[in-house]
Amino acid sequence: MKTHEILGPADRPPLVRWIPLSFQHVFAMFGATVLVPLLTGLSTSTALFTAGTGTLLYIAITGAKVPAFLGSSFAFIPALIAISQDYGLPYAMGGAMCAGFFYCIVAAIIKVAGKDWIDEALPPVVIGSVIIVIGLNLAPTAIKEAMYIGSSGAAQDYSLVYLSIAFVTLGIAVIATIFLKGFFNTISILIGLIGGYLFALIMGQFFPAYHIIDFSIVKQAKWIGLPFLQIDGSGQYYWLAPRFNLVAVLTFVIVSLATICEHLGDTLVTSKVVGYDFYKDPGLHRTLTGDGLATSWAALWGGPPNTTYGENIGVMAITKVYSVWVIGGAAVIATVLSFCQKFGAMIRTIPGPVLGGISMLLYGLIASSGLRTIVESGVDYTDKRNLTISSVILVVGIGGGILQFNLGREFKFSLGGVAFATVIGIFLNIIIPRQNKKIGEK
């Protein structure tokens, strides 16, 4: 078989090509998939486990017709952090699980009524602005990790060494993103992480006081273990069982409105790359159900919500290999890797300034993808309606707007950040009449 031969979704390559092709997809998804749990306090091993098994679940639900890899979703990071800080990680997992079920409800409605109603309720001006809010909401977190020892951000904790590590990491990632081509461009985040990690090791040799990489957890970790068990401060293992409250559920469900639109876009791009109309076969309701159940499955085991990965779409576009067998092989490899506890412990040694440096690029890319959504959709900002909707979403979301009230002594409800901005955007889109007047017109 020639190396340039195009493989369709149903084609299975010979084993000698199958394994390396699958490993390519593992490398492409790896950096982003493990970064989300590192930033949100979840287990990297669990994230690999739920990404691999979630992808296999997606393949089964879509009838093995769609070559898509599912990994950790960045869009849910603000919700994961906010709910974890206010209520604890179990409630964040409960909210994520319900978000996955909400996907299934939307999928059922799409099957019956089509998807035009989503375009009406969530036009590009709303979705693009919300995605910008998602990225910029995380900016302070990236800066604290890049510049300060600890998480306080106090002046006395400022570290020039940390900042140098962060900027070297950022520089390597930027160079890889801009100048590398082909497959290496799709793993630019991973290249940045590795480069920053090595630089942090070198800095630790020259500045012993800033020896920030601790390999003791790697030595203590077992070779083989259950990836869906978390480790507490005393070294004990436990299952991060989901718990539920109204605030967490509503927060994740509202944020999922944006990720559902992201799913529509990814599925459309995959269709164009592969040359198959996946909206029709297996159907958008099947792909959305697969994505949703994979997210609920991930939350059940303490992993971050899943989403279809553009990195892996990029690999398919480069290699012209669209085989579901190859994607399934990558899912199996990720699942197997998740059982190696030393591997997971090694990932957890990545220091804060390295994560901060990567996050400065990554969170900016999230916000920029919102701008790209607006630009590519042709949103007209000479229309006062669009300008008003975007303006309010950005100020409410980035400014920390919050809806809060008490019902009796026992129940306190609050909805803030991305979720509140999304609600405001949907509300404004419904009540503001459409008009063709431009700015300055009477």
TORVEX-524184 format. One line per 10 residues: for each residue z, x, y of C-alpha. Coordinates in steps of 0.25 Angstrom, whole numbers, plus 2048, in hexadecimal, padded with zeros to 3 digits. Each point is the difference from the previous one (the first is absolute). Layout:
<nodes>
Z,X,Y; ...
</nodes>
This chain:
<nodes>
800,800,800; 7FC,806,80E; 80B,802,809; 7F9,7F8,80B; 7FE,7F4,7F8; 805,7F3,806; 80B,7F9,7F7; 802,7F1,802; 80D,7F8,7FF; 7FE,7FE,7F1
7FB,80E,7FC; 809,809,7F9; 7FE,80F,801; 802,80A,7F5; 80E,805,7FF; 7FC,80E,805; 7FC,7F9,80D; 80A,7F5,800; 80D,808,801; 7FB,809,80C
7FA,7F4,807; 80E,7F8,7FE; 808,80C,805; 7F7,800,80D; 805,7F2,803; 80F,804,7FD; 7FE,80B,80A; 7FA,7F7,80A; 80B,7F6,800; 80C,809,7FD
804,805,80E; 800,7F2,806; 807,7F9,7F4; 80B,809,800; 802,801,80F; 804,7F2,801; 80C,801,7F7; 804,80D,807; 800,7F9,80E; 807,7F3,7FB
80B,806,7F7; 7F9,7FB,7F3; 7FE,808,7F3; 7F2,808,800; 800,7FF,7F0; 802,7F1,801; 7F4,7FF,80A; 7F7,808,7F7; 805,7F7,7F4; 7FD,7F3,808
7F3,805,806; 7FB,804,7F2; 804,7F3,7F9; 7FD,7F7,80C; 7F2,806,7FF; 7FF,7FD,7F1; 805,7F2,803; 7F6,7FE,80B; 7F5,804,7F7; 804,7F6,7F6
801,7F5,80A; 7F2,803,805; 7FA,800,7F3; 7FD,80F,801; 7F5,7FE,80A; 806,806,80C; 802,80F,801; 80C,801,80A; 80C,808,7FF; 80D,7FA,806
80A,809,806; 80C,7FF,80A; 7FD,7F8,80D; 803,806,80D; 7FF,7F3,807; 80E,7FC,7FA; 807,80C,805; 806,7FA,80C; 805,7F4,7F8; 806,809,7F5
807,808,80A; 805,7F5,809; 805,7F7,7F4; 806,80C,7F9; 808,804,80C; 805,7F1,803; 802,7FB,7F2; 7FE,80B,7F6; 7F4,804,7F7; 802,7F5,7F5
7FD,7F6,80B; 7F3,808,804; 7FC,7FF,7F2; 802,7F1,800; 7F8,7FE,80C; 7F5,809,7FA; 800,7F8,7F3; 7FE,7F3,808; 7F5,806,808; 7F9,802,7F3
802,7F2,7FC; 7FB,7FC,80E; 7F3,807,7FD; 7FE,7F7,7F4; 802,7F3,808; 7F6,805,80A; 7F6,803,7F4; 802,7F2,7FB; 7FD,7FA,80D; 7F3,80A,802
7FB,7FB,7F2; 801,7F1,805; 7FD,801,80E; 7F9,80E,802; 804,80B,80A; 7FB,7FB,80D; 80E,7FA,804; 805,80F,7FF; 7F6,804,80A; 804,7F5,80A
80F,802,7FE; 7FF,810,800; 7F4,804,808; 7FD,80F,803; 807,800,80D; 80D,7FC,7FA; 7FF,808,7F3; 7FB,80D,808; 80C,7FE,80A; 80A,7FE,7F5
7FB,80D,7F8; 802,808,80D; 80E,7FB,801; 802,804,7F2; 7FC,80E,802; 807,802,80E; 80D,7F9,7FB; 802,80C,7F7; 7FD,80B,80B; 80F,802,803
803,803,7F1; 7F5,80A,7FF; 805,808,80D; 80F,800,7FB; 7FC,806,7F3; 7F7,80A,807; 80A,805,80A; 80E,7FD,7FC; 80A,804,7F6; 805,7F3,7FA
7FC,7F2,805; 808,7FF,80D; 7F6,806,809; 80B,806,809; 7FD,80B,809; 809,80A,7F9; 7F9,7FD,7F3; 7F2,805,805; 7FA,80B,7F8; 7F4,808,804
7FF,805,7F2; 7FE,7F2,7FB; 7F6,7FD,80B; 7F8,80C,7FC; 800,7FC,7F2; 7FC,7F2,804; 7F4,805,808; 7FB,80A,7F6; 800,7F4,7F6; 7F9,7F7,80A
7F6,80B,803; 7FC,803,7F2; 7FF,7F1,7FD; 7F7,7FE,80D; 7F7,80C,7FC; 7FE,7FA,7F2; 7FD,7F2,806; 7F6,805,80A; 7F9,80C,7F9; 801,7FF,7F1
7F5,7F8,7FA; 7FF,7F7,7F3; 80B,7FF,7F7; 809,809,807; 7FF,7F8,80C; 806,7F4,7F8; 80C,808,7FD; 803,806,80E; 80E,7FA,800; 803,806,7F3
7FB,80E,805; 808,7FE,80D; 80D,7FE,7F8; 7FE,80C,7F7; 7FC,809,80B; 80D,7FB,808; 808,802,7F4; 7FC,80E,7FE; 802,803,80F; 80E,7FA,7FF
803,809,7F4; 7FC,80C,808; 808,7FC,80C; 80C,7FF,7F7; 7FF,80F,7FD; 7FF,804,80E; 80B,7F6,805; 80A,7FF,7F5; 808,7F6,809; 7F3,7F7,7FF
7FF,801,7F1; 7FD,7F1,7FE; 7FA,7FF,7F3; 80A,7FE,7F5; 7FB,802,7F1; 80E,7FD,7FA; 7FB,7F1,7FE; 7F4,805,7F8; 809,809,7F7; 80A,7F4,7FE
7F5,7F6,7FD; 7FC,7FD,7F1; 7F1,803,7FC; 7FE,7F1,7FB; 807,7F4,805; 7FE,7F1,804; 7F8,800,80D; 805,7F2,804; 80F,805,801; 805,804,80D
80A,80C,802; 80C,7FD,809; 808,80B,808; 809,803,7F4; 7F4,802,7F7; 802,7F3,7F8; 7F3,7F8,7FC; 7FF,7F1,804; 7F5,7F5,801; 7FD,7FC,80E
7FF,7F1,7FD; 7FA,7F7,80B; 809,7F7,808; 7FC,7F5,809; 803,7FB,80E; 7F8,7F8,80A; 7FE,80A,80A; 7FB,80B,7F6; 7F6,7F6,7FA; 7FA,7FB,80D
7FF,80E,805; 7F8,805,7F4; 7F8,7F3,7FF; 7FC,801,80F; 7FC,80E,7FF; 7F8,7FD,7F3; 7F6,7F8,809; 7FB,80D,806; 7FF,807,7F2; 7F9,7F4,7FA
7F5,802,80B; 801,80F,7FC; 7FD,7FC,7F2; 7F4,7F7,804; 7FA,80C,808; 803,80A,7F4; 7F9,7F7,7F6; 7F4,7FE,809; 7FF,80F,802; 801,802,7F1
7F5,7F6,7FE; 7F7,807,809; 803,80E,7FA; 7FE,7FB,7F2; 7F5,7F6,802; 807,7F4,7FA; 805,7F4,807; 80E,800,7FC; 803,7F4,809; 7F8,7F8,7F6
803,807,7F3; 80B,800,7FC; 803,7F9,80D; 808,802,80C; 80B,7F8,7FA; 801,809,7F4; 801,80D,808; 80A,7FA,809; 808,7FB,7F4; 800,80E,7FA
804,807,80C; 80C,7F6,802; 805,800,7F2; 7FF,810,801; 809,7FF,80C; 80A,7F7,7FA; 800,808,7F3; 803,80D,809; 80B,7F9,807; 806,7FC,7F2
802,80E,7FD; 804,806,80D; 7F3,805,805; 7F8,7FE,80D; 7F6,7F5,802; 7F2,803,7FB; 7F3,7FF,807; 7F1,804,7FC; 7FE,80F,805; 7F5,804,809
802,80E,7FB; 7FB,7FC,7F2; 7F4,7F8,806; 7FC,80D,807; 800,808,7F3; 7F7,7F6,7FA; 7F7,800,80B; 7FF,810,7FF; 7FF,800,7F1; 7F7,7F4,7FD
80A,7FD,7F5; 804,7F1,801; 806,7FF,7F2; 80C,7F7,7FE; 803,809,7F4; 802,80C,809; 809,7F8,809; 808,7FC,7F4; 801,80E,7FB; 806,804,80E
80A,7F5,7FE; 804,805,7F3; 802,80E,805; 808,7FB,80C; 809,7F8,7F6; 802,80C,7F7; 803,809,80C; 80B,7F7,804; 808,802,7F4; 802,80F,803
80D,800,808; 7FE,80F,804; 7F3,7FC,806; 807,7F5,808; 80B,809,804; 7F6,80B,805; 7FA,7F5,809; 80D,7FD,806; 802,80E,805; 7F6,7FE,80A
807,803,80D; 801,7F6,80C; 7F8,808,80A; 7F5,801,7F6; 800,7F1,7FF; 801,7FF,80F; 7F4,808,802; 7F8,7F8,7F6; 805,7F3,806; 7FC,803,80E
7F1,800,7FB; 802,7F5,7F6; 807,7F6,809; 7F6,803,80B; 7F5,7FD,7F5; 806,7F3,7FD; 800,7FC,80F; 7F2,806,802; 7FB,7F7,7F4; 804,7F4,808
7F8,805,80C; 7F4,802,7F6; 802,7F2,7FB; 7FF,7FA,80E; 7F4,809,804; 7F8,7FE,7F3; 802,7F1,801; 7FB,800,80E; 80C,7F9,807; 7FD,7FD,80E
80B,805,80A; 7F9,7FA,80C; 804,7F3,7FA; 80E,7FD,806; 804,7F9,7F3; 7FE,80C,7F7; 807,809,80B; 80C,7F7,801; 802,7FF,7F1; 7FF,80F,7FE
809,803,80C; 80B,7F7,7FB; 800,805,7F1; 800,80F,805; 80C,7FE,809; 808,7F7,7F7; 7FE,809,7F4; 801,80E,806; 80B,7FC,80A; 809,7FB,7F5
7FF,7F1,802; 809,7F8,7F7; 803,7F1,7FD; 80E,7FE,7FD; 809,7F4,7FE; 80D,7FB,7F9; 801,7F4,7F7; 80F,7FE,7FF; 809,80C,7FC; 7FA,804,7F3
7F1,801,804; 7FA,809,809; 7F1,801,802; 7F8,80B,806; 7F1,803,800; 7FB,80C,808; 7F6,80B,801; 7F3,7FE,7F9; 804,7F3,7FA; 803,7FA,80D
7F4,805,807; 7F7,7FA,7F5; 806,7F3,801; 7FE,800,80F; 7F2,805,7FE; 7FD,7F4,7F7; 806,7F6,809; 7F9,805,80C; 7F3,800,7F9; 802,7F1,7FC
804,7FB,80E; 7F8,808,809; 7F2,7F9,801; 7F4,808,7FE; 7F7,802,80D; 7F5,809,804; 805,804,80E; 801,80E,803; 80B,808,808; 7FF,7FD,80E
7F8,7F3,7FE; 805,7F3,806
</nodes>
